[in-house]
Amino acid sequence: EGSKPENIRKNRYKNIIPFDHTRVILRDIPLDGPPGSDYINANYIRCDFIDSNSESQDLNGRNENSSPHGKDGTSS
């Protein structure tokens, strides 16, 4: 859809067009509207939710907020 003549000018960059299988299709457009009326240069994306409020762990499995030293400041 993005490479059709009626939609070319709607693309910000000429070489970046949305994939047809995941593109956003505008709704509530009159059926007798001009060709390309339902086109916008956008795709839906799917990603996993990342909980940024949880404590992260470093590569050694320790919590980011924990100290590598014991309570008295010495190595354990």
mmCIF file as gemmi writes it, N, C-alpha and C atoms, coordinates in Angstrom:
data_model
loop_
_atom_site.group_PDB
_atom_site.id
_atom_site.type_symbol
_atom_site.label_atom_id
_atom_site.label_alt_id
_atom_site.label_comp_id
_atom_site.label_asym_id
_atom_site.label_entity_id
_atom_site.label_seq_id
_atom_site.pdbx_PDB_ins_code
_atom_site.Cartn_x
_atom_site.Cartn_y
_atom_site.Cartn_z
_atom_site.occupancy
_atom_site.B_iso_or_equiv
_atom_site.pdbx_formal_charge
_atom_site.auth_seq_id
_atom_site.auth_asym_id
_atom_site.pdbx_PDB_model_num
ATOM 1 N N . GLU Axp A 1 ? 0.816 -1.202 0 1 0 ? 1 A 1
ATOM 2 C CA . GLU Axp A 1 ? 0 0 0 1 0 ? 1 A 1
ATOM 3 C C . GLU Axp A 1 ? 0.86 1.267 0 1 0 ? 1 A 1
ATOM 4 N N . GLY Axp A 2 ? 1.971 1.238 0.71 1 0 ? 2 A 1
ATOM 5 C CA . GLY Axp A 2 ? 2.789 2.433 0.838 1 0 ? 2 A 1
ATOM 6 C C . GLY Axp A 2 ? 3.45 2.892 -0.44 1 0 ? 2 A 1
ATOM 7 N N . SER Axp A 3 ? 3.589 1.986 -1.399 1 0 ? 3 A 1
ATOM 8 C CA . SER Axp A 3 ? 4.24 2.365 -2.658 1 0 ? 3 A 1
ATOM 9 C C . SER Axp A 3 ? 3.243 2.753 -3.747 1 0 ? 3 A 1
ATOM 10 N N . LYS Axp A 4 ? 1.957 2.729 -3.434 1 0 ? 4 A 1
ATOM 11 C CA . LYS Axp A 4 ? 0.944 3.151 -4.411 1 0 ? 4 A 1
ATOM 12 C C . LYS Axp A 4 ? 1.062 4.658 -4.642 1 0 ? 4 A 1
ATOM 13 N N . PRO Axp A 5 ? 0.793 5.101 -5.862 1 0 ? 5 A 1
ATOM 14 C CA . PRO Axp A 5 ? 0.932 6.531 -6.19 1 0 ? 5 A 1
ATOM 15 C C . PRO Axp A 5 ? 0.148 7.456 -5.255 1 0 ? 5 A 1
ATOM 16 N N . GLU Axp A 6 ? -1.05 7.043 -4.833 1 0 ? 6 A 1
ATOM 17 C CA . GLU Axp A 6 ? -1.855 7.907 -3.965 1 0 ? 6 A 1
ATOM 18 C C . GLU Axp A 6 ? -1.32 7.979 -2.53 1 0 ? 6 A 1
ATOM 19 N N . ASN Axp A 7 ? -0.388 7.08 -2.173 1 0 ? 7 A 1
ATOM 20 C CA . ASN Axp A 7 ? 0.134 7.055 -0.803 1 0 ? 7 A 1
ATOM 21 C C . ASN Axp A 7 ? 1.585 7.507 -0.693 1 0 ? 7 A 1
ATOM 22 N N . ILE Axp A 8 ? 2.287 7.578 -1.797 1 0 ? 8 A 1
ATOM 23 C CA . ILE Axp A 8 ? 3.711 7.933 -1.784 1 0 ? 8 A 1
ATOM 24 C C . ILE Axp A 8 ? 3.969 9.227 -1.025 1 0 ? 8 A 1
ATOM 25 N N . ARG Axp A 9 ? 3.183 10.242 -1.252 1 0 ? 9 A 1
ATOM 26 C CA . ARG Axp A 9 ? 3.431 11.547 -0.613 1 0 ? 9 A 1
ATOM 27 C C . ARG Axp A 9 ? 3.147 11.526 0.889 1 0 ? 9 A 1
ATOM 28 N N . LYS Axp A 10 ? 2.484 10.484 1.378 1 0 ? 10 A 1
ATOM 29 C CA . LYS Axp A 10 ? 2.17 10.382 2.805 1 0 ? 10 A 1
ATOM 30 C C . LYS Axp A 10 ? 3.324 9.783 3.603 1 0 ? 10 A 1
ATOM 31 N N . ASN Axp A 11 ? 4.34 9.274 2.899 1 0 ? 11 A 1
ATOM 32 C CA . ASN Axp A 11 ? 5.504 8.691 3.564 1 0 ? 11 A 1
ATOM 33 C C . ASN Axp A 11 ? 6.53 9.778 3.834 1 0 ? 11 A 1
ATOM 34 N N . ARG Axp A 12 ? 7.017 9.828 5.052 1 0 ? 12 A 1
ATOM 35 C CA . ARG Axp A 12 ? 8.017 10.835 5.388 1 0 ? 12 A 1
ATOM 36 C C . ARG Axp A 12 ? 9.298 10.604 4.591 1 0 ? 12 A 1
ATOM 37 N N . TYR Axp A 13 ? 9.719 9.343 4.523 1 0 ? 13 A 1
ATOM 38 C CA . TYR Axp A 13 ? 10.901 8.969 3.748 1 0 ? 13 A 1
ATOM 39 C C . TYR Axp A 13 ? 10.45 8.068 2.606 1 0 ? 13 A 1
ATOM 40 N N . LYS Axp A 14 ? 10.969 8.292 1.429 1 0 ? 14 A 1
ATOM 41 C CA . LYS Axp A 14 ? 10.531 7.534 0.254 1 0 ? 14 A 1
ATOM 42 C C . LYS Axp A 14 ? 10.93 6.063 0.309 1 0 ? 14 A 1
ATOM 43 N N . ASN Axp A 15 ? 11.987 5.744 1.055 1 0 ? 15 A 1
ATOM 44 C CA . ASN Axp A 15 ? 12.466 4.364 1.092 1 0 ? 15 A 1
ATOM 45 C C . ASN Axp A 15 ? 12.005 3.594 2.335 1 0 ? 15 A 1
ATOM 46 N N . ILE Axp A 16 ? 11.146 4.181 3.159 1 0 ? 16 A 1
ATOM 47 C CA . ILE Axp A 16 ? 10.635 3.497 4.352 1 0 ? 16 A 1
ATOM 48 C C . ILE Axp A 16 ? 9.118 3.448 4.262 1 0 ? 16 A 1
ATOM 49 N N . ILE Axp A 17 ? 8.611 2.248 4.007 1 0 ? 17 A 1
ATOM 50 C CA . ILE Axp A 17 ? 7.161 2.061 3.918 1 0 ? 17 A 1
ATOM 51 C C . ILE Axp A 17 ? 6.761 0.929 4.862 1 0 ? 17 A 1
ATOM 52 N N . PRO Axp A 18 ? 5.535 0.962 5.385 1 0 ? 18 A 1
ATOM 53 C CA . PRO Axp A 18 ? 5.116 -0.068 6.339 1 0 ? 18 A 1
ATOM 54 C C . PRO Axp A 18 ? 4.859 -1.408 5.647 1 0 ? 18 A 1
ATOM 55 N N . PHE Axp A 19 ? 5.042 -2.483 6.409 1 0 ? 19 A 1
ATOM 56 C CA . PHE Axp A 19 ? 4.673 -3.809 5.919 1 0 ? 19 A 1
ATOM 57 C C . PHE Axp A 19 ? 3.159 -3.877 5.836 1 0 ? 19 A 1
ATOM 58 N N . ASP Axp A 20 ? 2.643 -4.423 4.755 1 0 ? 20 A 1
ATOM 59 C CA . ASP Axp A 20 ? 1.189 -4.502 4.579 1 0 ? 20 A 1
ATOM 60 C C . ASP Axp A 20 ? 0.522 -5.385 5.628 1 0 ? 20 A 1
ATOM 61 N N . HIS Axp A 21 ? 1.192 -6.452 6.072 1 0 ? 21 A 1
ATOM 62 C CA . HIS Axp A 21 ? 0.548 -7.388 6.998 1 0 ? 21 A 1
ATOM 63 C C . HIS Axp A 21 ? 0.426 -6.852 8.423 1 0 ? 21 A 1
ATOM 64 N N . THR Axp A 22 ? 1.15 -5.803 8.771 1 0 ? 22 A 1
ATOM 65 C CA . THR Axp A 22 ? 1.033 -5.232 10.12 1 0 ? 22 A 1
ATOM 66 C C . THR Axp A 22 ? 0.752 -3.733 10.1 1 0 ? 22 A 1
ATOM 67 N N . ARG Axp A 23 ? 0.401 -3.203 8.956 1 0 ? 23 A 1
ATOM 68 C CA . ARG Axp A 23 ? 0.208 -1.754 8.891 1 0 ? 23 A 1
ATOM 69 C C . ARG Axp A 23 ? -1.072 -1.33 9.611 1 0 ? 23 A 1
ATOM 70 N N . VAL Axp A 24 ? -1.068 -0.104 10.09 1 0 ? 24 A 1
ATOM 71 C CA . VAL Axp A 24 ? -2.241 0.488 10.727 1 0 ? 24 A 1
ATOM 72 C C . VAL Axp A 24 ? -3.182 0.941 9.615 1 0 ? 24 A 1
ATOM 73 N N . ILE Axp A 25 ? -4.425 0.482 9.673 1 0 ? 25 A 1
ATOM 74 C CA . ILE Axp A 25 ? -5.427 0.878 8.687 1 0 ? 25 A 1
ATOM 75 C C . ILE Axp A 25 ? -6.406 1.821 9.369 1 0 ? 25 A 1
ATOM 76 N N . LEU Axp A 26 ? -6.524 3.02 8.831 1 0 ? 26 A 1
ATOM 77 C CA . LEU Axp A 26 ? -7.43 4.002 9.421 1 0 ? 26 A 1
ATOM 78 C C . LEU Axp A 26 ? -8.87 3.536 9.281 1 0 ? 26 A 1
ATOM 79 N N . ARG Axp A 27 ? -9.641 3.721 10.316 1 0 ? 27 A 1
ATOM 80 C CA . ARG Axp A 27 ? -11.048 3.303 10.332 1 0 ? 27 A 1
ATOM 81 C C . ARG Axp A 27 ? -11.957 4.522 10.178 1 0 ? 27 A 1
ATOM 82 N N . ASP Axp A 28 ? -13.235 4.265 10.048 1 0 ? 28 A 1
ATOM 83 C CA . ASP Axp A 28 ? -14.249 5.321 9.918 1 0 ? 28 A 1
ATOM 84 C C . ASP Axp A 28 ? -13.998 6.225 8.712 1 0 ? 28 A 1
ATOM 85 N N . ILE Axp A 29 ? -13.525 5.626 7.637 1 0 ? 29 A 1
ATOM 86 C CA . ILE Axp A 29 ? -13.304 6.345 6.388 1 0 ? 29 A 1
ATOM 87 C C . ILE Axp A 29 ? -14.49 6.039 5.474 1 0 ? 29 A 1
ATOM 88 N N . PRO Axp A 30 ? -15.089 7.041 4.836 1 0 ? 30 A 1
ATOM 89 C CA . PRO Axp A 30 ? -16.22 6.762 3.933 1 0 ? 30 A 1
ATOM 90 C C . PRO Axp A 30 ? -15.812 5.789 2.824 1 0 ? 30 A 1
ATOM 91 N N . LEU Axp A 31 ? -16.701 4.855 2.517 1 0 ? 31 A 1
ATOM 92 C CA . LEU Axp A 31 ? -16.416 3.865 1.474 1 0 ? 31 A 1
ATOM 93 C C . LEU Axp A 31 ? -16.193 4.505 0.114 1 0 ? 31 A 1
ATOM 94 N N . ASP Axp A 32 ? -16.817 5.646 -0.106 1 0 ? 32 A 1
ATOM 95 C CA . ASP Axp A 32 ? -16.657 6.323 -1.392 1 0 ? 32 A 1
ATOM 96 C C . ASP Axp A 32 ? -15.558 7.39 -1.35 1 0 ? 32 A 1
ATOM 97 N N . GLY Axp A 33 ? -14.69 7.327 -0.323 1 0 ? 33 A 1
ATOM 98 C CA . GLY Axp A 33 ? -13.601 8.291 -0.205 1 0 ? 33 A 1
ATOM 99 C C . GLY Axp A 33 ? -12.547 8.058 -1.273 1 0 ? 33 A 1
ATOM 100 N N . PRO Axp A 34 ? -11.618 8.985 -1.407 1 0 ? 34 A 1
ATOM 101 C CA . PRO Axp A 34 ? -10.581 8.835 -2.428 1 0 ? 34 A 1
ATOM 102 C C . PRO Axp A 34 ? -9.687 7.626 -2.134 1 0 ? 34 A 1
ATOM 103 N N . PRO Axp A 35 ? -9.069 7.045 -3.171 1 0 ? 35 A 1
ATOM 104 C CA . PRO Axp A 35 ? -8.171 5.907 -2.962 1 0 ? 35 A 1
ATOM 105 C C . PRO Axp A 35 ? -7.051 6.268 -1.993 1 0 ? 35 A 1
ATOM 106 N N . GLY Axp A 36 ? -6.721 5.357 -1.109 1 0 ? 36 A 1
ATOM 107 C CA . GLY Axp A 36 ? -5.654 5.596 -0.144 1 0 ? 36 A 1
ATOM 108 C C . GLY Axp A 36 ? -6.101 6.323 1.102 1 0 ? 36 A 1
ATOM 109 N N . SER Axp A 37 ? -7.402 6.561 1.265 1 0 ? 37 A 1
ATOM 110 C CA . SER Axp A 37 ? -7.894 7.303 2.432 1 0 ? 37 A 1
ATOM 111 C C . SER Axp A 37 ? -7.618 6.581 3.745 1 0 ? 37 A 1
ATOM 112 N N . ASP Axp A 38 ? -7.478 5.259 3.696 1 0 ? 38 A 1
ATOM 113 C CA . ASP Axp A 38 ? -7.249 4.489 4.921 1 0 ? 38 A 1
ATOM 114 C C . ASP Axp A 38 ? -5.766 4.303 5.221 1 0 ? 38 A 1
ATOM 115 N N . TYR Axp A 39 ? -4.894 4.972 4.471 1 0 ? 39 A 1
ATOM 116 C CA . TYR Axp A 39 ? -3.453 4.752 4.599 1 0 ? 39 A 1
ATOM 117 C C . TYR Axp A 39 ? -2.801 5.753 5.537 1 0 ? 39 A 1
ATOM 118 N N . ILE Axp A 40 ? -1.926 5.233 6.384 1 0 ? 40 A 1
ATOM 119 C CA . ILE Axp A 40 ? -1.024 6.04 7.197 1 0 ? 40 A 1
ATOM 120 C C . ILE Axp A 40 ? 0.274 5.249 7.282 1 0 ? 40 A 1
ATOM 121 N N . ASN Axp A 41 ? 1.398 5.918 7.288 1 0 ? 41 A 1
ATOM 122 C CA . ASN Axp A 41 ? 2.677 5.214 7.339 1 0 ? 41 A 1
ATOM 123 C C . ASN Axp A 41 ? 2.949 4.816 8.783 1 0 ? 41 A 1
ATOM 124 N N . ALA Axp A 42 ? 2.392 3.677 9.175 1 0 ? 42 A 1
ATOM 125 C CA . ALA Axp A 42 ? 2.558 3.187 10.543 1 0 ? 42 A 1
ATOM 126 C C . ALA Axp A 42 ? 2.323 1.687 10.577 1 0 ? 42 A 1
ATOM 127 N N . ASN Axp A 43 ? 3.023 1.018 11.482 1 0 ? 43 A 1
ATOM 128 C CA . ASN Axp A 43 ? 2.843 -0.411 11.711 1 0 ? 43 A 1
ATOM 129 C C . ASN Axp A 43 ? 2.555 -0.654 13.177 1 0 ? 43 A 1
ATOM 130 N N . TYR Axp A 44 ? 1.75 -1.679 13.445 1 0 ? 44 A 1
ATOM 131 C CA . TYR Axp A 44 ? 1.602 -2.158 14.812 1 0 ? 44 A 1
ATOM 132 C C . TYR Axp A 44 ? 2.86 -2.94 15.145 1 0 ? 44 A 1
ATOM 133 N N . ILE Axp A 45 ? 3.334 -2.811 16.373 1 0 ? 45 A 1
ATOM 134 C CA . ILE Axp A 45 ? 4.472 -3.607 16.814 1 0 ? 45 A 1
ATOM 135 C C . ILE Axp A 45 ? 4.062 -4.422 18.02 1 0 ? 45 A 1
ATOM 136 N N . ARG Axp A 46 ? 4.702 -5.536 18.18 1 0 ? 46 A 1
ATOM 137 C CA . ARG Axp A 46 ? 4.403 -6.409 19.303 1 0 ? 46 A 1
ATOM 138 C C . ARG Axp A 46 ? 5.683 -6.627 20.079 1 0 ? 46 A 1
ATOM 139 N N . CYS Axp A 47 ? 5.634 -6.398 21.374 1 0 ? 47 A 1
ATOM 140 C CA . CYS Axp A 47 ? 6.82 -6.622 22.188 1 0 ? 47 A 1
ATOM 141 C C . CYS Axp A 47 ? 6.393 -7.094 23.567 1 0 ? 47 A 1
ATOM 142 N N . ASP Axp A 48 ? 7.318 -7.746 24.247 1 0 ? 48 A 1
ATOM 143 C CA . ASP Axp A 48 ? 7.044 -8.205 25.595 1 0 ? 48 A 1
ATOM 144 C C . ASP Axp A 48 ? 7.066 -7.02 26.55 1 0 ? 48 A 1
ATOM 145 N N . PHE Axp A 49 ? 6.248 -7.098 27.576 1 0 ? 49 A 1
ATOM 146 C CA . PHE Axp A 49 ? 6.21 -6.067 28.606 1 0 ? 49 A 1
ATOM 147 C C . PHE Axp A 49 ? 7.443 -6.204 29.479 1 0 ? 49 A 1
ATOM 148 N N . ILE Axp A 50 ? 8.096 -5.105 29.754 1 0 ? 50 A 1
ATOM 149 C CA . ILE Axp A 50 ? 9.261 -5.107 30.629 1 0 ? 50 A 1
ATOM 150 C C . ILE Axp A 50 ? 8.886 -4.382 31.906 1 0 ? 50 A 1
ATOM 151 N N . ASP Axp A 51 ? 9.006 -5.067 33.037 1 0 ? 51 A 1
ATOM 152 C CA . ASP Axp A 51 ? 8.681 -4.473 34.328 1 0 ? 51 A 1
ATOM 153 C C . ASP Axp A 51 ? 9.889 -3.694 34.82 1 0 ? 51 A 1
ATOM 154 N N . SER Axp A 52 ? 9.873 -2.399 34.624 1 0 ? 52 A 1
ATOM 155 C CA . SER Axp A 52 ? 11.015 -1.571 35.004 1 0 ? 52 A 1
ATOM 156 C C . SER Axp A 52 ? 11.049 -1.265 36.494 1 0 ? 52 A 1
ATOM 157 N N . ASN Axp A 53 ? 10.019 -1.667 37.235 1 0 ? 53 A 1
ATOM 158 C CA . ASN Axp A 53 ? 10 -1.413 38.669 1 0 ? 53 A 1
ATOM 159 C C . ASN Axp A 53 ? 10.597 -2.554 39.485 1 0 ? 53 A 1
ATOM 160 N N . SER Axp A 54 ? 10.88 -3.683 38.857 1 0 ? 54 A 1
ATOM 161 C CA . SER Axp A 54 ? 11.434 -4.803 39.608 1 0 ? 54 A 1
ATOM 162 C C . SER Axp A 54 ? 12.935 -4.618 39.764 1 0 ? 54 A 1
ATOM 163 N N . GLU Axp A 55 ? 13.488 -5.268 40.795 1 0 ? 55 A 1
ATOM 164 C CA . GLU Axp A 55 ? 14.925 -5.194 41.006 1 0 ? 55 A 1
ATOM 165 C C . GLU Axp A 55 ? 15.609 -6.026 39.937 1 0 ? 55 A 1
ATOM 166 N N . SER Axp A 56 ? 16.629 -5.463 39.318 1 0 ? 56 A 1
ATOM 167 C CA . SER Axp A 56 ? 17.344 -6.22 38.296 1 0 ? 56 A 1
ATOM 168 C C . SER Axp A 56 ? 18.505 -6.965 38.937 1 0 ? 56 A 1
ATOM 169 N N . GLN Axp A 57 ? 19.001 -7.94 38.23 1 0 ? 57 A 1
ATOM 170 C CA . GLN Axp A 57 ? 20.125 -8.715 38.719 1 0 ? 57 A 1
ATOM 171 C C . GLN Axp A 57 ? 21.285 -8.549 37.757 1 0 ? 57 A 1
ATOM 172 N N . ASP Axp A 58 ? 22.511 -8.575 38.314 1 0 ? 58 A 1
ATOM 173 C CA . ASP Axp A 58 ? 23.671 -8.506 37.441 1 0 ? 58 A 1
ATOM 174 C C . ASP Axp A 58 ? 23.954 -9.896 36.875 1 0 ? 58 A 1
ATOM 175 N N . LEU Axp A 59 ? 25.006 -10.035 36.108 1 0 ? 59 A 1
ATOM 176 C CA . LEU Axp A 59 ? 25.305 -11.306 35.454 1 0 ? 59 A 1
ATOM 177 C C . LEU Axp A 59 ? 25.628 -12.419 36.438 1 0 ? 59 A 1
ATOM 178 N N . ASN Axp A 60 ? 26.017 -12.091 37.67 1 0 ? 60 A 1
ATOM 179 C CA . ASN Axp A 60 ? 26.339 -13.105 38.666 1 0 ? 60 A 1
ATOM 180 C C . ASN Axp A 60 ? 25.128 -13.504 39.491 1 0 ? 60 A 1
ATOM 181 N N . GLY Axp A 61 ? 23.945 -12.974 39.171 1 0 ? 61 A 1
ATOM 182 C CA . GLY Axp A 61 ? 22.733 -13.352 39.879 1 0 ? 61 A 1
ATOM 183 C C . GLY Axp A 61 ? 22.463 -12.535 41.13 1 0 ? 61 A 1
ATOM 184 N N . ARG Axp A 62 ? 23.308 -11.541 41.415 1 0 ? 62 A 1
ATOM 185 C CA . ARG Axp A 62 ? 23.077 -10.702 42.592 1 0 ? 62 A 1
ATOM 186 C C . ARG Axp A 62 ? 22.102 -9.597 42.235 1 0 ? 62 A 1
ATOM 187 N N . ASN Axp A 63 ? 21.356 -9.147 43.216 1 0 ? 63 A 1
ATOM 188 C CA . ASN Axp A 63 ? 20.486 -7.994 43 1 0 ? 63 A 1
ATOM 189 C C . ASN Axp A 63 ? 21.336 -6.761 42.788 1 0 ? 63 A 1
ATOM 190 N N . GLU Axp A 64 ? 20.882 -5.886 41.917 1 0 ? 64 A 1
ATOM 191 C CA . GLU Axp A 64 ? 21.612 -4.66 41.622 1 0 ? 64 A 1
ATOM 192 C C . GLU Axp A 64 ? 21.783 -3.797 42.866 1 0 ? 64 A 1
ATOM 193 N N . ASN Axp A 65 ? 20.798 -3.822 43.754 1 0 ? 65 A 1
ATOM 194 C CA . ASN Axp A 65 ? 20.817 -2.959 44.932 1 0 ? 65 A 1
ATOM 195 C C . ASN Axp A 65 ? 21.554 -3.569 46.117 1 0 ? 65 A 1
ATOM 196 N N . SER Axp A 66 ? 22.024 -4.811 45.989 1 0 ? 66 A 1
ATOM 197 C CA . SER Axp A 66 ? 22.714 -5.431 47.116 1 0 ? 66 A 1
ATOM 198 C C . SER Axp A 66 ? 24.208 -5.171 47.019 1 0 ? 66 A 1
ATOM 199 N N . SER Axp A 67 ? 24.87 -5.176 48.152 1 0 ? 67 A 1
ATOM 200 C CA . SER Axp A 67 ? 26.294 -4.927 48.215 1 0 ? 67 A 1
ATOM 201 C C . SER Axp A 67 ? 27.048 -6.251 48.111 1 0 ? 67 A 1
ATOM 202 N N . PRO Axp A 68 ? 28.208 -6.273 47.44 1 0 ? 68 A 1
ATOM 203 C CA . PRO Axp A 68 ? 28.997 -7.504 47.378 1 0 ? 68 A 1
ATOM 204 C C . PRO Axp A 68 ? 29.683 -7.8 48.707 1 0 ? 68 A 1
ATOM 205 N N . HIS Axp A 69 ? 29.599 -6.867 49.65 1 0 ? 69 A 1
ATOM 206 C CA . HIS Axp A 69 ? 30.237 -7.021 50.954 1 0 ? 69 A 1
ATOM 207 C C . HIS Axp A 69 ? 29.2 -7.353 52.011 1 0 ? 69 A 1
ATOM 208 N N . GLY Axp A 70 ? 29.652 -7.895 53.106 1 0 ? 70 A 1
ATOM 209 C CA . GLY Axp A 70 ? 28.766 -8.218 54.218 1 0 ? 70 A 1
ATOM 210 C C . GLY Axp A 70 ? 28.277 -6.968 54.918 1 0 ? 70 A 1
ATOM 211 N N . LYS Axp A 71 ? 27.513 -7.156 56.004 1 0 ? 71 A 1
ATOM 212 C CA . LYS Axp A 71 ? 26.948 -6.022 56.738 1 0 ? 71 A 1
ATOM 213 C C . LYS Axp A 71 ? 28.018 -5.12 57.329 1 0 ? 71 A 1
ATOM 214 N N . ASP Axp A 72 ? 29.179 -5.712 57.671 1 0 ? 72 A 1
ATOM 215 C CA . ASP Axp A 72 ? 30.227 -4.903 58.29 1 0 ? 72 A 1
ATOM 216 C C . ASP Axp A 72 ? 31.158 -4.263 57.258 1 0 ? 72 A 1
ATOM 217 N N . GLY Axp A 73 ? 30.871 -4.439 55.947 1 0 ? 73 A 1
ATOM 218 C CA . GLY Axp A 73 ? 31.681 -3.804 54.915 1 0 ? 73 A 1
ATOM 219 C C . GLY Axp A 73 ? 32.818 -4.67 54.418 1 0 ? 73 A 1
ATOM 220 N N . THR Axp A 74 ? 32.974 -5.872 54.959 1 0 ? 74 A 1
ATOM 221 C CA . THR Axp A 74 ? 34.038 -6.759 54.504 1 0 ? 74 A 1
ATOM 222 C C . THR Axp A 74 ? 33.487 -7.747 53.493 1 0 ? 74 A 1
ATOM 223 N N . SER Axp A 75 ? 34.379 -8.322 52.707 1 0 ? 75 A 1
ATOM 224 C CA . SER Axp A 75 ? 33.948 -9.325 51.731 1 0 ? 75 A 1
ATOM 225 C C . SER Axp A 75 ? 33.457 -10.558 52.448 1 0 ? 75 A 1
ATOM 226 N N . SER Axp A 76 ? 32.468 -11.225 51.864 1 0 ? 76 A 1
ATOM 227 C CA . SER Axp A 76 ? 31.961 -12.438 52.495 1 0 ? 76 A 1
ATOM 228 C C . SER Axp A 76 ? 32.478 -13.666 51.807 1 0 ? 76 A 1
